[in-house]
Amino acid sequence: MSDRITAAETLVAAPPAAGSSHVDAGDAGYSKDLKSRHINMIAIGGAIGTGLFLGAGGRLAGAGPSLAIAYAVCGVFAFFVVRALGELVLYRPSSGAFVSYAREFMGEKGAFAAGWLYFLNWATTAVADITAAATYAHFWGMFSDIPQWILALIALAVVLTANLISVKYFGEMEFWFAIIKVGALVAFMLIGIFLVVTQHPVDGHTPGFSTITDNGGIFPVGVLPMLLVIQGVVFAYASVELCGVAAGETESPEKIMPKAINSIMWRVGLFYVGSVVLLALLLPYTSYSGDQSPFVTVMDKLGIPGAAGVMNLVVLTAALSSLNSGLYSTGRILRSMALSGSAPKFTGRMNKGQVPYGGILLTAGFGVLGVGLNYVMPGEAFEIVLNFASIGILGTWGMIMLCSLLFWHRSRDGRVSRPSYQLPWAPYTQIITLAFLATVVFLMWWGGGVGRTTVMCLPLIAAALVGGWFVVRRRVNDLAQEREDA
């Protein structure tokens, strides 16, 4: 018997959840090997990444201590997004996640747009992750003579292999990546609190509120710079939705998901906002830069031996974790799309380990192309790639909230039943969040530079989505008719 399952083969889909009449063929064939500890750490890992470990340095230098406010505000909306997704997951768990929900509430056109915006996010993020991993590896002398493209391919090969074997290997890798990231943050915060409490000098500065008040206060360069860094802060929260995708491969998501999602809020407050506040208390904001992790900056100023190397390992782990998450989630999303005709047929294939390897390989292929792109193009082009990732994130979050809003409307009509775990204050929460996402797009344009260039490319992205839909719509309609006739 063949070990592959293709979009052309007849699949027996998982039965719909209570209250749902929708059946998604993309939910069939998966194992349920992700445990509670995996989901909990995936939720943590999705909320902590290179956006904090590396990106916070440049943002602190640009916006000052007010960066903590930006992280807090964006963290609230990130929580709303994942809470809305959590309600949909409890209504009907699906490995297709928001693409599956877009299909149910917005039709195949909505699912097509949601899926390819998500792929845009992770395909471009993979470019950043694979190159960042190689760059961080060059920090150590033993790797300094190895060409960057070789290190990038090694990083991709290791993470790709773990993803292709089985979901259990992905879960274990992400579990330990998250352990390393959380452990490093906890250790730093304990050291930072000790330094503030004991007033131990750091590079000639006495830690405390005076470090903020003596250097321009919370808004040393005004409110506008804080608003302009929000786009980058949103990118830092990318992949918080990953736990929703993973819910389709775990037993008893109704027990595991609420706890994992609810914990995101306090983790955001503790790790993101708390870390930035500590960084602002320890050193003047002018001491940080975008060229170095702010945590490494503090450790260097303290003169702790080996601290820079340890933190570099943590940042490398964060990049690999992000790549790991991207390969995992796009594989599941693309399979859901392939079985409806919205993605290439080969992305619907699964191996003996019940892994949708076609979609994973497609994303990995873009990562390889990205190494070459980063090699031949100047730095500004690479920044554009990261901005395109932000557009993908904003589009994905917007689709989740639209699905949540439509789900709420159907519940009012009595066509669906909301689970006991609900997004609070609906429908106002969805509307306010959508307005916030639109505001972020405006701020990207208002800030000029690469951000404005990216926003000006939105008509091209829209045209590509429309053109792509006209290419696949006949196959989508044919497969939909086959399902109705079956």
MITORRO-786554 format. One record per residue (C-alpha): residue in one letter; x, y, z. Coordinates in steps of 0.5 Angstrom, whole numbers, plus 2048, in hexadecimal, padded with zeros to 3 digits. Layout:
<sites>
AXYZ;...
</sites>
This chain:
<sites>
M800800800;S8038077FE;D80580B804;R802812801;I7FC815801;T7FA81A7FB;A7F581F7FA;A7F281B7F5;E7F18157F9;T7EA8147FD;L7EB816804;V7E781480A;A7E781B80E;A7E781B815;P7DF81C818;P7DD823819;A7DD826820;A7D7826824;G7D382C822;S7D782C81B;S7D4829814;H7DA82B811;V7DF82580F;D7E682780C;A7EA822808;G7F082580A;D7EF822812;A7F081B810;G7F6817811;Y7F981A816;S7FC81781C;K7FA81A823;D80181A826;L802821829;K801821831;S7FF826836;R806828837;H80882982F;I80282D82E;N803832835;M80B833832;I80983482B;A80483982E;I80A83C832;G80F83B82C;G80A83F827;A80A84582C;I81184582D;G816846827;T81B84A823;G817850823;L81885182B;F81F84D82B;L822851825;G81D857823;A81C85A82A;G82385D829;G822861823;R81B863826;L81D86582C;A82286A829;G81D86D825;A81786E829;G81A86D830;P81686A836;S81086C833;L81186582F;A80E862835;I807865834;A80886382D;Y80985C82F;A80385C834;V7FE85F82F;C80085A829;G80085482E;V7F9856830;F7F7855829;A7FB84F828;F7F784C82E;F7F184E82B;V7F384A824;V7F5844827;R7EF84482C;A7EA845826;L7EE83F822;G7ED83B829;E7E683C829;L7E6839822;V7EA833823;L7E6831829;Y7E0832824;R7E382D81F;P7EB82B820;S7EE82B819;S7F582B817;G7F3830811;A7F2835817;F7EF83B814;V7F083980D;S7EB83480F;Y7E6839812;A7E783E80D;R7E4838808;E7DE83780D;F7DC83E80E;M7DF842808;G7DF83D802;E7E583A7FE;K7E78417FC;G7E8843803;A7EC83D805;F7F083E7FF;A7F2845801;A7F3843808;G7F883D806;W7FC841801;L7FD847806;Y7FF84280B;F80483F806;L807846805;N80884780C;W80C84080D;A810840806;T813847807;T81484680F;A81883F80D;V81C843809;A81E84880F;D81E842814;I82383D80F;T82884380E;A828845815;A82983F818;A83083F813;T831846815;Y83184481D;A83583D81C;H83B842819;F83B845820;W83F83F822;G84683E81F;M84583681D;F840839818;S84383F816;D84783C810;I84183880E;P83D83C808;Q83683F80A;W83283B805;I835834808;L83383680F;A82C83880D;L82B832809;I82D82E80F;A828832813;L82383080E;A82482980E;V824828815;V81D82B816;L81B828810;T81C821812;A819822819;N813824815;L81381F810;I813819815;S80D81A819;V80981F81D;K80C81C823;Y81381E821;F811825820;G80D826826;E81482482A;M818828826;E81382E828;F81382C82F;W81A82D830;F81B83382C;A816836830;I819834837;I820837835;K81C83E833;V81883E839;G81E83C83D;A82284183A;L81D84683C;V81C844843;A823844844;F82484B841;M81E84E845;L82184B84C;I82884E84A;G824855848;I82085584E;F826854853;L82A85A84F;V82485E850;V82385D858;T82A85D85A;Q82B863855;H83185F852;P83586484D;V834862846;D839865841;G83A86B846;H83286C847;T82E86B84D;P82886684B;G82186984D;F81C86E84B;S82187384B;T824870844;I81D871841;T81C878844;D82387B843;N82387983C;G81D87C839;G81787883D;I81387383A;F812877833;P81987A832;V81887B82B;G81087C82B;V80A87782A;L80B877822;P811872822;M80D86D827;L80786D822;L80C86C81C;V80F866820;I809862821;Q80985F81A;G81085C81C;V80D85A823;V80785681F;F80C85281B;A80F850822;Y80884D824;A80884981E;S80684281F;V802842825;E7FD83F820;L801839820;C7FE835826;G7F7836822;V7FA83281C;A7FD82D821;A7F682C824;G7F482781E;E7FA822820;T7F9822828;E7F481D82C;S7EE821830;P7F082882D;E7EA82B831;K7EE829838;I7F582C835;M7F3832831;P7F0836836;K7F583683B;A7FB837836;I7F783D833;N7F6840839;S7FD84083B;I7FF844835;M7FD84A839;W80184A83F;R80784783B;V80784D836;G80685283D;L80C84E840;F81184D83B;Y810852835;V80E85883A;G811856840;S81885583C;V81785C838;V81685F83F;L81C85C842;L82085E83C;A81E86583C;L820865844;L827862843;L82A86783E;P82886D83A;Y82486C834;T82A86F82F;S82E869832;Y82A86482D;S82B863826;G82785F820;D82E85B81F;Q82E857826;S82985482A;P828858830;F829853835;V830852832;T831859833;V82F85983A;M83385383B;D839856838;K83985C83C;L839858842;G83F854840;I83C84D841;P84184883E;G83E844838;A837848839;A83784A832;G83884382F;V833840833;M82E846831;N83084482A;L82E83D82B;V82783F82D;V826844827;L82883E823;T82383A826;A81E83F825;A81F83F81E;L81F83881D;S819838821;S81583D81C;L817839816;N81583281A;S80E83581B;G80E838814;L80F831810;Y80A82E815;S804833814;T80583480D;G80582D80C;R7FE82C80F;I7FB83280C;L7FD830805;R7FB829806;S7F482C808;M7F4830801;A7F782B7FD;L7F18267FE;S7EC82C7FC;G7F082D7F6;S7F38347F8;A7FA8327F9;P7FE82D7F4;K7FC8267F5;F8038247F7;T8028287FE;G7FD823800;R80181D800;M80381A807;N808815809;K80880F80D;G809813813;Q803817812;V80681D810;P80482180A;Y80B822807;G809825800;G80782C804;I80D82B808;L81282A802;L80F8307FF;T810835804;A817832805;G8188337FE;F81783B7FF;G81C83B805;V821838800;L82083D7FB;G820843800;V827841802;G8298437FB;L8258497FB;N82884C801;Y82F84A7FE;V82E84E7F8;M8298547FA;P82B85A7FF;G82885A806;E82285E804;A81F859800;F820854805;E81C85980A;I817859805;V816852805;L81585380D;N81085880B;F80C853807;A80C84E80D;S809853811;I80385480B;G80284D80C;I80184D813;L7FD853813;G7F984F80E;T7F8849811;W7F684C818;G7F1850814;M7EE84A811;I7EE846818;M7EA84C81B;L7E584D815;C7E4845816;S7E384681D;L7DE84C81B;L7DA848816;F7DA84281B;W7D7847820;H7D184981B;R7D084281A;S7CF840821;R7CA846822;D7C684381C;G7C683C81F;R7CA83981A;V7D083781E;S7D1836826;R7D783A829;P7DB83682E;S7DB838835;Y7E283A834;Q7E1841830;L7E484782E;P7E284D833;W7DE853831;A7DC85082A;P7DB853825;Y7DE85A827;T7E5856829;Q7E5854821;I7E385B81F;I7E985E823;T7EE859821;L7ED85A81A;A7ED86281A;F7F486181E;L7F685C818;A7F4862813;T7F8867817;V7FE863817;V7FE863810;F7FD86A810;L80386B814;M807867810;W80686C80A;W80687280E;G80D870811;G81087080A;G81686C807;V815865807;G80F86580A;R80B869805;T80E8667FF;T80B85F802;V804862803;M8058657FC;C80685E7FA;L7FF85C7FD;P7FB85D7F6;L8008587F3;I7FF8537F9;A7F78547F8;A7F88537F0;A7FC84C7F1;L7F784A7F6;V7F184B7F1;G7F58487EB;G7F78427EF;W7F08417F1;F7EE8417E9;V7F383C7E8;V7F18377ED;R7E98397ED;R7E78337E8;R7EB82E7EC;V7E88307F3;N7E18307F0;D7E28297ED;L7E48267F4;A7DF82A7F8;Q7DA8277F3;E7DD8207F4;R7DC8217FB;E7D58227FB;D7D481C7F6;A7D78177FB;
</sites>
